[in-house]
């Protein structure tokens, strides 16, 4: 009788459980690394976006001799007004193909979200849109039916990149003293006004929609507490923690002292 063991026997249940356990451990180790790699890749896209928009601002400043700034209710020269023009007090609302909208101006410190109408003609919005929003944010252009005018409009739902308030008022406004009501200081700044171009932030991604996880980081003093892609007045981009920026001074009109926005001495000052 041949009593040799059958060499083609299968795995035992214990062996299968050990293999499954090892695979589970490897997945647990690799998934965070893969997630981190994806996050890093999307952060690179966000850096490219904010750098691209910074270039748009530089082109605007070179052509106009100043950074984007409008008085309340003033219609930006880049807008080609037609039958869709509808003034609403200090707001300028334009309807445009394919049924989208843009608010051009309201108050001085709404420029932080309403800058697109100043730097690009409406007809070019579809071309630039993806660079104006954070990676993984809804890629569709906003439409009029998406907004409830009775409830007010949250501009952050439209545009991801924030434009520093420092650039829409003269440096004297940001000297830490009270300038409430001094509208003479609500004037555009010029490229040669910027004293520390490599240290003054001009725009940053205020959505960080590409971050993975269950929820976004908390906001600390109005800014997300995470490395944030931002572009400086000299055109270079970096991902830095807003909490590491220099402290802001109080804006006498809004009462806020948000870093990056309310830089001490405005464009004469520095954030990093």
C-alpha positions, 0 to 999 in steps of 0.5 A: 500500500502507498502511504505517502502524503498527497503533495497537492493538499490545500491550505488549512483554515488557520493558514488562510486566516494568517494570510488574510491577516497579513494582507489586512495589516499591509492594507492598513499600512499602505492606505494612509501612504497612498492617501497622503500621496494623493493629497500631496499630488492635489496640493501640487495642483492647488499650488499650480492654480494659485500661482496661475491666478497670481500671474493673472494679477501680475498681468493686470497690475502691469497693464493698469499700474495697480492691483485689482480694486473697485469702488462699491457699485463701480462696474469693472472695465473687464465686464462687457455689459449687455441686456443682462445688467441689473444693478442692485444698490452697491451690487452689480449682477451680470447674467451670462452664458450659460446662465451663470452669474457674477457679483462684480462689487459690493463693499471694499472688502468683498474684493477678496471673493469678487476679484474674478470680474476685475481680472478676466472678462466674463467670456473667459470664465469657462477657460479659467474656472478650474484654476479659481477653485480648489481641486475636488471642488464642484467643477461646474460653473455656478448658475443663477438658480443655484443662489437664493438672493433672499437669503444672501449669497455665500461667495465662498461657494463660488470662488476658492481663492481669497484675495488679501484685503491688504491690496485694496486699501492704502498701507496707512489704513493698516498701521494699527490706528483707527481709520473708521470712515476714512474712505480716502484710504480705500484706494488701489495699491500699486506694484511699487508699493509692495516693500517685501514682495517675497513675504507678502501673500496676495492670494490663497486657497481658502477651501482646501477641498482636496484634503482627505478625511472625514472633515476639513481642519478647523478654522482658527481666526478665520483661516483653515488650520492646515498647510495652505497653497498661497502665492506671494506678490513676487509670484512665487507659491508655497504651502504654509500654515496661516497660523505661522503668519504675522499677526494682523491688525484690526480692520476698523470697518469690519472689526476683524484682524485676520492674518494675511488679510489684515497685514500690519502696514498692508502691502508695506508689511510682510506675512512671512 
